[in-house]
Amino acid sequence: MTVLCLVEPDGAGPADASLRALALARSLAESGNEDLAAVVVGEPWPGVLAALAGYGVTDLHAISSPRLTGYAPAAWGRSLAGLIAATSPSAVLAAATDHGSEVMAHLGAITGLDVVANCVAASTARSGGCQLVRYRWAGSLLEDAILATSPALLTVATDAPAPDWASAPGEDPTVHAYEPDLTEVDLLVQATEAAIGGGVASLATARVVVGGGRGVGGPDGFGPLEELARLLGGAVGVSRVVTSEGWRPHRQQVGQTGTKIAPELYLACGISGAIQHMAGCQAAKHIVAINTDPDAPIISRADYAVIGDVNQVIPALVTAIEDGRPNRG
């Protein structure tokens, strides 16, 4: 038997969220003495084989079709359903990113199987099935459960425990090309993402996130936040009200209904800290809040707080960082 894990790219390697999913998939595979296989859409990108080998992946299924040129969630789900029929895995996993969650929802609808979301641990149960631990109520509690259906369809929380190991590089996984049988309906929706300022890293995997809320003042107020994120090698995130106002796209939203982040540093600028937002950033190792309101809820959750106007504090911080950099001329 085999455990399959969908792997998404981020730059030259697998996305951090996918590595967390692979870590959980490896634990599940080892508990049942099974093999671990990865799945990518398109040609394997440079460096992915070596990276996957370090996580114990023995096989890589590369989904490719001349009709599949962009992100098509139904087609990706149909492709995974075809791989299930061809390989008979015990479980299929994906990171609970926007793409991973959407694709797994389509896979569940196609196969008629339940999808268990936001898992943080999984193993083979003694009585059969899959023993799970997953987030419930926006991560405020953990649920232990056994999933009896096979194959188990799981999404892995993007802030699940990060893998602190990787095997010594071994042989690269064996690549298997897979061309799915797609219909016009499967390809009805194919999406592309327009480039937008927001730092140099993806929100879900960034080590530094600069978040902006209503206190930024409007769309133009995000310019200094973008510059700060660029200087720190991070990404820009936003609160729900910012997306509701149309200032920034939903894919930059941090929160219960957005992206859950787990950076080393989260700079929350002009964000009050509603419970829905805190559910998305509670895994951050350090939170620094900048707000004019000393009684804002996020102040009590922050490691450090700056009481001041973000439109004055952030430009001053950008200037200080630039002035402190060595002369690169």
Secondary structure per residue as TSV (DSSP state, phi and psi in degrees):
chain	resnum	aa	ss	phi	psi
A	1	M	-	360.0	161.1
A	2	T	E	-137.8	148.8
A	3	V	E	-107.1	126.4
A	4	L	E	-100.1	140.7
A	5	C	E	-135.2	122.2
A	6	L	E	-74.1	128.9
A	7	V	-	-116.4	126.0
A	8	E	-	-100.9	146.2
A	9	P	E	-84.4	154.7
A	10	D	E	-145.6	99.4
A	11	G	T	69.9	-127.1
A	12	A	T	-90.1	-1.0
A	13	G	E	-142.8	-175.8
A	14	P	E	-66.8	145.9
A	15	A	-	-63.7	148.5
A	16	D	H	-56.5	-40.4
A	17	A	H	-62.3	-35.3
A	18	S	H	-70.9	-34.0
A	19	L	H	-65.2	-36.6
A	20	R	H	-65.9	-39.8
A	21	A	H	-65.0	-39.6
A	22	L	H	-63.7	-38.7
A	23	A	H	-61.6	-42.7
A	24	L	H	-68.9	-39.8
A	25	A	H	-62.8	-38.5
A	26	R	H	-65.0	-42.3
A	27	S	H	-61.2	-41.6
A	28	L	H	-64.5	-44.1
A	29	A	H	-64.0	-43.4
A	30	E	H	-65.5	-35.6
A	31	S	H	-66.0	-25.6
A	32	G	T	-108.2	10.8
A	33	N	T	54.7	48.6
A	34	E	-	-117.0	166.9
A	35	D	E	-84.2	158.8
A	36	L	E	-116.5	125.7
A	37	A	E	-124.7	145.6
A	38	A	E	-107.2	158.7
A	39	V	E	-130.6	130.5
A	40	V	E	-127.1	155.3
A	41	V	E	-102.3	121.6
A	42	G	S	97.4	-174.4
A	43	E	S	-70.6	139.3
A	44	P	-	-56.8	127.7
A	45	W	-	-80.8	160.8
A	46	P	T	-56.5	135.2
A	47	G	T	87.6	-11.6
A	48	V	H	-70.8	-34.9
A	49	L	H	-63.8	-46.1
A	50	A	H	-64.3	-40.0
A	51	A	H	-63.4	-43.2
A	52	L	H	-69.7	-33.6
A	53	A	H	-60.3	-35.3
A	54	G	T	-68.4	-13.7
A	55	Y	T	-105.3	13.4
A	56	G	T	81.0	15.8
A	57	V	-	-76.1	125.9
A	58	T	-	-99.0	-25.8
A	59	D	E	-136.6	145.0
A	60	L	E	-127.0	120.8
A	61	H	E	-97.4	116.8
A	62	A	E	-101.8	110.3
A	63	I	E	-81.5	123.8
A	64	S	-	-145.4	137.3
A	65	S	-	-155.1	137.1
A	66	P	T	-62.3	-17.4
A	67	R	T	-89.6	-9.0
A	68	L	-	-107.4	94.4
A	69	T	-	-109.2	-10.5
A	70	G	S	-146.4	-168.8
A	71	Y	B	-75.6	114.7
A	72	A	-	-129.0	96.5
A	73	P	H	-57.8	-41.9
A	74	A	H	-66.2	-39.4
A	75	A	H	-67.7	-38.9
A	76	W	H	-63.2	-42.8
A	77	G	H	-62.4	-42.4
A	78	R	H	-62.7	-38.4
A	79	S	H	-64.5	-43.0
A	80	L	H	-65.0	-36.7
A	81	A	H	-62.3	-38.7
A	82	G	H	-65.0	-39.4
A	83	L	H	-66.0	-35.1
A	84	I	H	-61.0	-44.7
A	85	A	H	-65.0	-33.7
A	86	A	H	-83.6	-29.8
A	87	T	H	-116.1	-12.5
A	88	S	-	50.3	56.9
A	89	P	-	-73.4	161.0
A	90	S	S	-84.2	-22.4
A	91	A	E	-157.3	151.3
A	92	V	E	-128.2	127.7
A	93	L	E	-124.8	154.4
A	94	A	E	-151.8	153.5
A	95	A	E	-66.8	146.9
A	96	A	S	-82.2	47.8
A	97	T	S	-80.2	177.2
A	98	D	H	-57.3	-47.2
A	99	H	H	-68.4	-48.7
A	100	G	H	-59.7	-43.5
A	101	S	H	-66.0	-39.8
A	102	E	H	-68.5	-43.2
A	103	V	H	-64.6	-42.3
A	104	M	H	-67.6	-31.8
A	105	A	H	-64.1	-41.8
A	106	H	H	-64.5	-41.1
A	107	L	H	-61.6	-41.9
A	108	G	H	-62.1	-40.8
A	109	A	H	-67.0	-38.4
A	110	I	H	-69.4	-42.1
A	111	T	H	-89.4	-17.0
A	112	G	T	76.9	15.9
A	113	L	-	-100.4	150.7
A	114	D	-	-71.8	146.3
A	115	V	E	-111.5	125.1
A	116	V	E	-98.5	121.2
A	117	A	E	-98.9	153.6
A	118	N	E	58.0	48.5
A	119	C	E	-78.1	147.5
A	120	V	E	-121.8	-7.6
A	121	A	E	-159.4	149.6
A	122	A	E	-157.8	142.7
A	123	S	E	-154.0	165.8
A	124	T	E	-77.2	124.2
A	125	A	-	-74.4	147.4
A	126	R	T	-61.2	-34.2
A	127	S	T	-85.8	4.4
A	128	G	S	98.5	162.8
A	129	G	S	83.9	-167.2
A	130	C	E	-120.0	121.1
A	131	Q	E	-85.4	123.1
A	132	L	E	-123.2	152.0
A	133	V	E	-127.2	128.1
A	134	R	E	-142.2	159.5
A	135	Y	E	-73.7	139.9
A	136	R	E	-131.1	159.6
A	137	W	T	50.5	55.7
A	138	A	T	58.2	30.8
A	139	G	T	85.7	6.4
A	140	S	T	-78.4	-14.7
A	141	L	E	-149.1	160.6
A	142	L	E	-109.9	138.1
A	143	E	E	-113.5	130.9
A	144	D	E	-95.1	132.4
A	145	A	E	-152.5	160.9
A	146	I	E	-118.6	125.6
A	147	L	E	-100.0	117.9
A	148	A	-	-89.0	-21.0
A	149	T	S	-73.2	152.9
A	150	S	S	-136.7	135.3
A	151	P	S	-74.7	153.1
A	152	A	E	-76.0	132.0
A	153	L	E	-108.7	117.3
A	154	L	E	-131.4	142.3
A	155	T	E	-109.2	145.6
A	156	V	E	-107.2	127.3
A	157	A	-	-52.8	136.0
A	158	T	T	-68.0	-16.2
A	159	D	T	-110.3	25.4
A	160	A	S	-60.8	158.5
A	161	P	-	-49.8	128.5
A	162	A	-	-72.2	143.6
A	163	P	-	-65.5	128.5
A	164	D	-	-106.3	20.2
A	165	W	-	-143.1	162.1
A	166	A	-	-161.2	133.9
A	167	S	-	-62.7	157.7
A	168	A	-	-60.9	139.3
A	169	P	-	-52.2	124.4
A	170	G	-	-114.0	-151.3
A	171	E	S	-69.3	142.0
A	172	D	-	-63.6	148.4
A	173	P	-	-60.2	150.2
A	174	T	E	-75.3	127.4
A	175	V	E	-91.3	130.1
A	176	H	E	-118.9	117.2
A	177	A	E	-76.3	135.1
A	178	Y	E	-132.6	119.8
A	179	E	-	-105.8	111.6
A	180	P	-	-75.4	158.6
A	181	D	-	-94.3	100.7
A	182	L	-	-107.0	147.5
A	183	T	-	-106.2	170.8
A	184	E	T	-62.2	-34.7
A	185	V	T	-64.4	-40.2
A	186	D	T	-60.6	-31.8
A	187	L	T	-99.6	9.8
A	188	L	S	-62.0	-35.9
A	189	V	-	-115.9	114.8
A	190	Q	-	-129.4	124.9
A	191	A	B	-112.1	148.6
A	192	T	-	-128.1	153.0
A	193	E	-	-108.6	128.2
A	194	A	-	-77.0	144.5
A	195	A	-	-68.7	139.0
A	196	I	-	-147.6	146.0
A	197	G	-	-59.1	149.5
A	198	G	S	167.6	17.8
A	199	G	B	105.5	-167.7
A	200	V	S	-117.5	6.8
A	201	A	S	-131.8	159.1
A	202	S	-	-75.7	149.4
A	203	L	T	-60.8	-43.3
A	204	A	T	-68.4	-23.4
A	205	T	T	-116.0	-3.2
A	206	A	-	-65.0	141.6
A	207	R	S	-80.9	-20.5
A	208	V	E	-131.3	131.3
A	209	V	E	-124.8	128.8
A	210	V	E	-104.9	110.0
A	211	G	E	-99.6	143.2
A	212	G	E	-126.8	140.3
A	213	G	-	-123.3	-159.9
A	214	R	G	-57.0	-32.4
A	215	G	G	-64.7	-12.0
A	216	V	G	-68.1	-28.0
A	217	G	-	102.7	-23.8
A	218	G	S	160.4	179.7
A	219	P	G	-56.0	-39.2
A	220	D	G	-67.6	-21.8
A	221	G	G	-71.3	-8.5
A	222	F	H	-86.7	-7.6
A	223	G	H	-56.5	-52.1
A	224	P	H	-63.2	-33.7
A	225	L	H	-66.4	-39.8
A	226	E	H	-63.8	-40.6
A	227	E	H	-65.4	-41.5
A	228	L	H	-64.1	-42.8
A	229	A	H	-61.9	-39.1
A	230	R	H	-64.1	-43.7
A	231	L	H	-63.6	-33.8
A	232	L	H	-93.0	0.2
A	233	G	T	68.0	32.3
A	234	G	-	-116.0	-160.1
A	235	A	E	-131.8	157.1
A	236	V	E	-95.1	133.0
A	237	G	E	-122.2	164.5
A	238	V	E	-140.1	164.1
A	239	S	-	-87.5	168.8
A	240	R	H	-62.3	-39.1
A	241	V	H	-62.2	-31.2
A	242	V	H	-65.3	-42.1
A	243	T	H	-71.9	-34.3
A	244	S	H	-64.1	-34.8
A	245	E	T	-78.0	-9.4
A	246	G	T	80.7	15.1
A	247	W	S	-74.2	-36.4
A	248	R	S	-140.0	159.3
A	249	P	-	-73.6	156.4
A	250	H	G	-60.4	-30.3
A	251	R	G	-66.2	-10.1
A	252	Q	G	-97.6	2.0
A	253	Q	B	-75.4	132.5
A	254	V	B	-102.7	128.8
A	255	G	S	153.0	-174.7
A	256	Q	T	-59.4	-37.8
A	257	T	T	-103.2	14.5
A	258	G	S	-126.4	-139.2
A	259	T	B	-94.3	136.3
A	260	K	-	-92.7	129.9
A	261	I	-	-116.6	156.8
A	262	A	-	-142.6	56.8
A	263	P	-	-79.9	167.7
A	264	E	S	-67.7	-35.9
A	265	L	E	-138.9	130.2
A	266	Y	E	-120.3	116.2
A	267	L	E	-98.1	107.3
A	268	A	E	-97.1	110.1
A	269	C	E	-109.2	113.9
A	270	G	S	66.1	30.6
A	271	I	-	-111.0	127.3
A	272	S	-	-71.9	-34.9
A	273	G	-	96.1	44.0
A	274	A	-	-61.1	156.5
A	275	I	H	-58.9	-34.0
A	276	Q	H	-65.3	-35.3
A	277	H	H	-73.2	-41.5
A	278	M	H	-63.8	-29.1
A	279	A	H	-63.1	-24.2
A	280	G	H	-90.8	-16.6
A	281	C	H	-122.8	7.7
A	282	Q	T	-65.5	-18.4
A	283	A	T	-85.5	-2.7
A	284	A	-	-62.5	137.1
A	285	K	S	-71.0	-35.2
A	286	H	E	-139.5	133.8
A	287	I	E	-119.3	127.3
A	288	V	E	-116.8	121.6
A	289	A	E	-106.8	135.0
A	290	I	E	-120.4	115.7
A	291	N	E	-156.8	147.2
A	292	T	S	-78.8	-17.1
A	293	D	-	-100.5	109.2
A	294	P	T	-67.8	-14.0
A	295	D	T	-100.8	7.7
A	296	A	-	-60.5	139.1
A	297	P	H	-53.6	-33.7
A	298	I	H	-68.5	-22.7
A	299	I	H	-61.3	-39.9
A	300	S	H	-72.3	-16.9
A	301	R	H	-99.3	-7.0
A	302	A	-	-86.2	150.4
A	303	D	S	-76.4	-34.0
A	304	Y	E	-139.4	148.6
A	305	A	E	-134.3	139.7
A	306	V	E	-118.0	116.5
A	307	I	E	-90.3	103.8
A	308	G	S	-179.6	175.5
A	309	D	-	-81.8	122.8
A	310	V	H	-60.0	-29.6
A	311	N	H	-73.2	-8.9
A	312	Q	H	-107.7	-39.8
A	313	V	H	-68.5	-47.0
A	314	I	H	-65.8	-47.5
A	315	P	H	-58.6	-37.2
A	316	A	H	-65.2	-38.7
A	317	L	H	-67.1	-41.8
A	318	V	H	-60.1	-45.2
A	319	T	H	-62.0	-41.9
A	320	A	H	-63.9	-39.9
A	321	I	H	-67.0	-43.5
A	322	E	H	-65.5	-39.9
A	323	D	H	-68.6	-27.6
A	324	G	H	-86.7	-5.3
A	325	R	S	-77.4	146.9
A	326	P	-	-62.8	149.0
A	327	N	-	-65.7	116.2
A	328	R	-	-94.4	4.7
A	329	G	-	-78.9	360.0
